[in-house]
Amino acid sequence: MEVRIGIVNAPRELNFESTQSSAEVEAAVSAALGSGAGTLELRDEHGSLFIVPTAGIAYVQVGSEESRRVGFVA
């Protein structure tokens, strides 16, 4: 699923594909923001770790878990 994180005062957003479910990503974001943790940690589908300071998060957009279709539709 696609995850987009907007960063305060940054012209671009952090965009990556994750193997985590939308519920897992939502729980991680809520826990990081609610507990006052200094960082949000998420992994992409290749195992790379993204560490984002919670003070700099403008928004988090979690895409649907449906995979993208490739090809032509008749």
N, C-alpha and C positions, 0 to 999 in steps of 0.2 A: 504494500500500500504506500501511497505517496504522502510524505510529511513535509509541510512547509512551515518554517519558523521565521517570523519577521523580527528583525533586530532594530532597536531604537537607534535613530540617527545613522542608519546604514541604508544606502540606496538599493541594495540587493537583499534577497531573502535566502535563507539556507533551505535547500530543497534536496530531498533524497528519498529513495525507496527503502522501506523497512519490511522485515518479515514478521514484526510484531503485529498483533491484532489492534484494531482501533481502540478497544477497551483497555488493552495494556498500555498503549501510548497515552490515552486519556488519564489513566491512573497514575502514570509516571509524572505527567505534567502537573496534575492536581496535587500530588504528594510533594513535588519540588516547590511549587508555589505556596501551598498551604502550610508547609512545615517551616518555612523560612530558610530552606536549604539554599546555599549559595549558588548551586549549579543544577542544571538539568542534564542528565546523561541518557542518550539514546544510541542504538546501534543500527547501521544500515544493513542491507541484504548481503553485503560483502564482509561484514564483521568489523567495519570501521566504527570507531567510537566518536560521537559528537558530544562535546561538553560545552554547554551554553550557560553563561551567567544569568541567573534568573532576573536580576535587576535590569538586564538589557532586552528582555523578551517583550516584544510589542504584541504579538499574536502567535498562535499555533493553529495551523489548519491541517486536519487529518482527512485524507481522501478516503474514498470507498475501498472496500476490500476486493472489489471485482477487478479482475485483470483486464488489461487493455486488449482490444481485438485488433488483429493485424490482417490486412488484406482488403479485398473489395467485397461489398455486400451486393448481391444480385436482387 
